[in-house]
Amino acid sequence: MSWYEWFPYEPKPAIPQTDPILVPCEAKKIYWYCSCGKSKSQPWCDGAHKGTPFKPIMYIPPLTGHKLICGCKQARNRPKCDGGCFWVKANVNTPRMAAAVYGSAFAVGIITSMLFHP
């Protein structure tokens, strides 16, 4: 169950995708991360948050290179992805994730029984 189901009156951002976005970034350049999820140029803000309680988040990367930027808008240290997309993906695709967890647990059980059975 996600945070927004427990607290339904909190403003809920749109979820444009449930995977992180790999983007090239330049060192010391200012980027504005879209926190509302409505921007057409994800993950960066294009001003689509007007009229919502969301504000863009300033991001200044220390090094030049490719960065994993959160696409689900649920990461704790936005804009950097912290793996929280997995839980959003599990909440959005519950039957598929339940099948994946069941299959993984079954495979681990078979492998460990083959390894440790006399």
Secondary structure, DSSP 8 states (H G I E B T S, - for coil): --HHHHSTTS-----S-SS-EEEEE-TT--EEE-SSS--SSTTB--STTTTSS---EEE--SS-EEEEE-SSS--TTTTB--STHHHHHHHHSHHHHHHHHHHHHHHHHHHHHHHH--
